[in-house]
Amino acid sequence: MSTTIDHLSADHRVKVLRDFSDARGRKCRVGETAVIRRMGVDWSRQEISIEWERDGVNEKLVFELMAKSGPRNGAMREYFAVEERVPLFEDTVEGRAQRKFIELQRSVPTVDEQPVREPTRYEEAVARIWALAARRRFDEAERQIRLVLSAPAPAPDRLEQLAEDMAGLAALYRQTPESEVYDWLREHATRLWYAWGSQATSGGEGAVRAERIRAAERRMPERG
């Protein structure tokens, strides 16, 4: 398991201060650097282990827990200087964004090639819009939007519902490389919100709807 030994901790670069060999005969020379990824203690073997990346190679150093010389508990400062933190790529902002994008790609629905026409299948229609837009089949996605809006709606305000769902889809792509998909979803969500806002029947209702529209726009700003 990962732990801390003297001043050493995982995901930090260290510089070797003195030549040494570990308990398995692996040699390290003064001036060499490596990034520690994992450390642990095997109590049954009475050993300390340090797993690190050196010159692009993953290595494991082993030291006797009760050693009287060389790198050991209480004497690591004599052999290693700790330098900057070097997190794994998946722990960086870029790495987390990449992982999130991969998860998003996996969640995109498969394409139902037949347009959804029944009002009771609204969720399927939205899934189809997403599936088509994610594949840049924008014309087909737009036709599916028109089908949703032209069908008799079982809910009192299908336009508002679709605007909210489209804005939610756009927000999924806000910080991904798929700028074309984001822009398309954002544009159509915005159109739907403003179409819904134009249906206000009084000034007070219009003000309430305008605030909803502004909130939606904050969720999906223009990309710089």
C-alpha positions as CSV (number, residue, x, y, z in Angstrom):
1,M,0.0,0.0,0.0
2,S,1.1,3.6,-0.5
3,T,2.6,5.2,2.6
4,T,5.1,7.9,3.6
5,I,8.7,6.9,4.6
6,D,10.7,9.7,6.2
7,H,10.3,12.7,3.8
8,L,9.4,10.5,0.8
9,S,5.9,10.3,-0.6
10,A,4.3,9.1,-3.8
11,D,4.1,11.2,-7.0
12,H,7.2,13.2,-6.3
13,R,10.5,13.4,-8.1
14,V,13.5,12.5,-6.1
15,K,17.3,12.9,-6.8
16,V,19.8,10.4,-5.6
17,L,22.4,12.0,-3.3
18,R,24.6,9.0,-2.7
19,D,25.4,5.8,-4.6
20,F,23.6,2.7,-3.2
21,S,22.3,-0.8,-4.1
22,D,19.0,-2.1,-2.9
23,A,18.5,-5.6,-1.3
24,R,18.1,-7.1,-4.7
25,G,21.3,-5.6,-6.1
26,R,19.7,-2.8,-8.2
27,K,22.3,0.0,-8.4
28,C,21.5,3.7,-8.2
29,R,24.0,6.4,-8.8
30,V,24.4,9.9,-7.4
31,G,22.6,12.5,-9.5
32,E,20.0,10.2,-11.0
33,T,16.4,11.2,-10.7
34,A,13.1,9.2,-10.6
35,V,9.5,9.7,-9.8
36,I,8.2,7.7,-6.8
37,R,4.7,6.2,-7.6
38,R,4.2,3.9,-4.7
39,M,5.8,2.9,-1.4
40,G,4.9,0.2,1.1
41,V,6.1,-2.0,4.0
42,D,5.8,-5.8,3.8
43,W,5.8,-6.8,7.5
44,S,6.0,-10.5,6.8
45,R,9.2,-10.1,4.8
46,Q,10.4,-7.2,6.9
47,E,11.0,-5.1,3.7
48,I,10.4,-1.6,2.5
49,S,9.5,-1.2,-1.2
50,I,9.7,1.9,-3.4
51,E,8.2,1.7,-6.9
52,W,9.3,4.5,-9.1
53,E,9.7,5.6,-12.8
54,R,13.4,6.0,-13.8
55,D,14.3,6.9,-17.4
56,G,10.9,5.8,-18.6
57,V,11.1,2.4,-16.9
58,N,9.1,1.2,-13.9
59,E,11.3,-0.2,-11.2
60,K,10.9,-1.6,-7.7
61,L,13.5,-1.0,-5.0
62,V,13.5,-3.2,-2.0
63,F,15.3,-2.5,1.3
64,E,15.5,-4.5,4.5
65,L,13.4,-3.0,7.2
66,M,16.1,-3.5,9.9
67,A,19.1,-2.5,7.7
68,K,21.9,-0.8,9.4
69,S,23.3,0.9,6.3
70,G,22.1,2.3,3.0
71,P,18.6,3.7,2.4
72,R,16.4,2.7,5.3
73,N,13.7,4.0,7.6
74,G,15.1,7.1,9.4
75,A,17.9,7.6,6.9
76,M,16.2,8.3,3.6
77,R,17.2,12.0,3.7
78,E,20.8,10.9,3.3
79,Y,20.1,9.3,0.0
80,F,17.2,11.2,-1.6
81,A,16.3,14.8,-2.1
82,V,12.7,15.5,-2.8
83,E,11.9,17.7,-5.8
84,E,8.6,18.7,-7.5
85,R,5.4,16.8,-7.4
86,V,4.7,14.9,-10.6
87,P,1.1,13.5,-10.6
88,L,0.0,10.7,-12.8
89,F,-1.6,12.1,-16.0
90,E,-5.0,10.7,-14.9
91,D,-4.8,12.8,-11.8
92,T,-4.1,16.1,-13.6
93,V,-6.8,18.5,-14.8
94,E,-6.2,17.4,-18.4
95,G,-6.3,13.7,-17.4
96,R,-9.6,14.1,-15.5
97,A,-11.1,15.9,-18.4
98,Q,-10.0,13.2,-20.8
99,R,-11.4,10.5,-18.6
100,K,-14.7,12.3,-18.3
101,F,-14.8,12.7,-22.1
102,I,-14.2,9.0,-22.7
103,E,-17.0,8.2,-20.2
104,L,-19.3,10.6,-22.2
105,Q,-18.5,9.0,-25.5
106,R,-19.3,5.6,-24.0
107,S,-22.7,6.9,-22.8
108,V,-23.8,8.2,-26.2
109,P,-26.9,6.2,-27.3
110,T,-26.9,4.0,-30.4
111,V,-28.8,5.5,-33.3
112,D,-32.3,4.4,-33.9
113,E,-32.5,4.8,-37.7
114,Q,-36.3,5.2,-37.6
115,P,-37.5,8.7,-36.6
116,V,-39.5,8.7,-33.3
117,R,-43.0,10.0,-34.1
118,E,-45.1,9.0,-31.1
119,P,-45.5,11.7,-28.4
120,T,-45.4,9.0,-25.7
121,R,-41.8,8.1,-26.7
122,Y,-40.4,11.5,-25.8
123,E,-37.3,10.2,-23.9
124,E,-36.5,8.0,-26.9
125,A,-36.8,11.0,-29.2
126,V,-34.3,13.0,-27.1
127,A,-31.9,10.1,-27.0
128,R,-32.1,9.9,-30.8
129,I,-31.4,13.6,-31.1
130,W,-28.3,13.1,-28.9
131,A,-27.1,10.1,-30.8
132,L,-27.4,11.8,-34.1
133,A,-25.8,15.1,-33.0
134,A,-22.9,13.2,-31.4
135,R,-22.3,11.7,-34.8
136,R,-22.6,15.0,-36.5
137,R,-25.7,13.9,-38.3
138,F,-27.2,17.4,-37.6
139,D,-29.8,17.5,-40.4
140,E,-31.4,14.3,-39.1
141,A,-31.2,15.5,-35.5
142,E,-33.0,18.7,-36.5
143,R,-35.7,16.8,-38.2
144,Q,-36.2,14.8,-35.0
145,I,-36.5,18.0,-33.1
146,R,-39.3,19.2,-35.4
147,L,-41.1,15.9,-35.0
148,V,-41.1,16.3,-31.2
149,L,-42.5,19.8,-31.5
150,S,-45.1,19.0,-34.1
151,A,-46.6,16.0,-32.3
152,P,-49.5,16.5,-29.9
153,A,-47.8,16.8,-26.5
154,P,-49.1,15.0,-23.5
155,A,-47.3,17.4,-21.2
156,P,-48.5,21.1,-21.0
157,D,-45.3,22.6,-22.2
158,R,-43.2,20.2,-24.4
159,L,-41.2,23.2,-25.8
160,E,-39.9,24.1,-22.3
161,Q,-39.0,20.5,-21.6
162,L,-37.1,20.0,-24.9
163,A,-35.3,23.3,-24.4
164,E,-34.1,22.1,-20.9
165,D,-33.1,18.7,-22.2
166,M,-31.2,20.2,-25.1
167,A,-29.4,22.6,-22.8
168,G,-28.5,19.7,-20.6
169,L,-27.0,17.9,-23.6
170,A,-25.0,21.0,-24.6
171,A,-23.6,21.3,-21.1
172,L,-22.2,17.7,-21.4
173,Y,-20.0,18.9,-24.2
174,R,-19.0,22.3,-22.9
175,Q,-15.5,21.3,-21.9
176,T,-14.8,18.6,-24.5
177,P,-12.9,18.6,-27.8
178,E,-16.3,18.2,-29.6
179,S,-16.7,21.9,-30.2
180,E,-18.9,21.3,-33.3
181,V,-21.3,19.2,-31.4
182,Y,-21.4,21.6,-28.5
183,D,-22.1,24.6,-30.8
184,W,-24.9,22.8,-32.5
185,L,-26.6,21.7,-29.3
186,R,-26.1,25.1,-27.8
187,E,-27.5,26.9,-30.8
188,H,-30.6,24.7,-30.9
189,A,-31.2,24.8,-27.2
190,T,-31.0,28.6,-27.3
191,R,-33.5,28.8,-30.1
192,L,-35.9,26.6,-28.2
193,W,-35.6,28.6,-25.0
194,Y,-36.3,31.9,-26.9
195,A,-39.2,30.3,-28.6
196,W,-40.6,29.3,-25.2
197,G,-39.9,32.7,-23.8
198,S,-41.9,34.4,-26.7
199,Q,-45.0,32.5,-25.5
200,A,-45.3,34.6,-22.3
201,T,-48.7,36.1,-22.0
202,S,-47.9,38.9,-19.6
203,G,-45.0,41.1,-18.6
204,G,-44.5,39.3,-15.3
205,E,-44.5,35.9,-16.9
206,G,-42.1,37.3,-19.5
207,A,-39.7,38.4,-16.8
208,V,-39.8,35.0,-15.1
209,R,-39.1,33.2,-18.4
210,A,-36.3,35.6,-19.3
211,E,-34.5,34.7,-16.0
212,R,-34.9,31.0,-16.9
213,I,-33.4,31.7,-20.3
214,R,-30.4,33.6,-18.8
215,A,-29.8,30.7,-16.4
216,A,-29.7,28.3,-19.3
217,E,-27.3,30.5,-21.2
218,R,-25.0,30.6,-18.3
219,R,-24.8,26.8,-18.4
220,M,-23.7,26.8,-22.0
221,P,-21.6,29.9,-22.8
222,E,-19.8,30.6,-26.0
223,R,-16.5,28.8,-26.3
224,G,-13.5,31.1,-26.7
